[in-house]
Amino acid sequence: MTTPLPRREIGRSGISASLFSLGSWHTYDRMDFADATAMLREAVDRGVNLFDVGVYSTPEMPPVFTDVIFAGMVRAAGLRREEWLLSSKLWLEAFDADGFRPQLENALMRVGAEHADLVVLGDLRRDDLELRDLVLDLAQLTDAGLIRTWGVNNWSAASIQSLIDIAADEGVAGPQIAQLKYSVSRRSIPDGEPFARLWEQGLTLQASDCLEGGVLAGRVDGGRQIGRDPGDIRERIIDDVPALTALATSLHTTPAQLGLAFTLTHPALTTTLFGASSIAQLRANLDAADLVDRVGAAELRRLVAPFWADRDVVSPEGP
């Protein structure tokens, strides 16, 4: 019998999330619906309880429906709401005098839920926002029962500290988790001193983009959409793939499992986010946790040290 995934607290929120969480970016809308539903059911049976279901589209882009499809998957899989946690994105580009509530209610309607257990604020690209307005708006959404806790995606350490300080001054809950790019190649920010000070205050990490859009799993043909490339190091990452693959082979594992296992060694990690488009891929990814037990966290970190591509290239302070 497979041991269920362990769970760790999201910051100091009292909410426990599975060691791995499942993302939806450009995933369910390119899968057979029955296969996607079966994969969701198996994920829950294996202990996955956190699902990132954001609306990743803008007015000038074609409409996307992966979150709507997820709502159908939940119904078809027969999941009870208490079996899973919903993580949704809130985009600062749409924050205005009405706050986050309109976009949150739209996201909840699309996914068929009455509340989000976690909301993650998207990248901070606006300089006309008062951070206090964001903190107080999120407190109102919490009081209204629409969210339970919140975090940020790829914010700088200084900006997150400001959020923490504002929340303390206002007597409301601050950010509990930071979703950051974290992989054998991109380590400078989560492993750096500025974020270490945040981890000491109770903030925890959600590792994301752990396989560089599949590149670190060996898919270097450029056929998939990949996220931003801080430091312009992607070519270096691609060049490292053969050596990373050789290391994985020597450890009797796959490059994808090695990459995911590495993220689990971060001391502040709550959960590692990945996408899967088949049950076989889901099973292989979840089995990555066994590699940490077999090899040991310190030894894994030593072995993958040569692949740290953004060392001294990207500021540990973050964006």
Phi, psi and omega in degrees: 000134181286133178286129179299151179299141174291162179237147181228151183287140172280105184055233175240036185278343187083001180259127182258129180246153179292153182302327172245143174234154188251126180263170186232007187297113178053041184245295190291336180281359174238019177246155168296135187298318180296320179294319180296319179295317178297322179295318178298315180299316180294321179302313180295319179297331179276353176111359176291129180232355182247125183234120179274112184231082180261162175263100186261077180201157176230163185306327183276356181260160174299148180294148177239153186225018184298327179287324176295319177297321179301321178301318177293323178298318180300315179295314183293328179280351179070032181282139172274147184301327181287353180276346186216154178252135179262125171249125182235154178265145170238131188258128182292335179300333183261002180285125181217203183298336179273358179074202182276346192302316181301314181288327177295313180298324177295317179296319179293321177298316182295326183263357175073039181231155180268342178207160171254133178286330179216134168240142182241123179285132179293178185308141179273100182242359180256139177255009180255012183261141170267119183299329178299324179298320179295313182299315182290325178295318178294326176295321178295320178294325176294313179299328180280356179079014182272336174222160178252323177203172185211162179209193183224159181242116174055045172267158176288158178298321181295319180293321178293319177300322177298318177299316180299316182293318178299314181300319178296318179296324184272352180072031179235171181286138177261190179294143183248342185210147175242122174272117185228147170299127180209122181202178176299338182264324185246098185233346192300323184282302181296331181268000185275167183295320180302319179282334176302324178293329177285320178300323180296335180271002176107351174296144177236171190252135162250111180283133180223169181051042189286340181243016176053049179064026180099347181301315182287350173268001178104359181266092186250017183279353177076020184276351183244154175288132182238151181289187182302161183237071179304131180085356180052053185249007187298323178297321176298319179298315178300319180296333181278348187302315180301317180292323177296319178297319178297319178297315179301317179299320180294336179264006180059045177218187179252160177302322179296315180294322177297315180297317179291320180299322179304316183299331182289349182274355180288130186295338182259007185291132166265311186206149175251127184264130173217162173253149177221142181241016175199158177296322180298317179293319176303311182299316181297318181295317180295329180289351179300333181299330181294332182295323179297317179294323185284320186262324183100140185298314183296319180292322177299315180296324178293317184294325184267000182307322181297345184263007180287092190277335183260013176299128180061016178248316180253134180294132178294347177293333180095181186303000000 
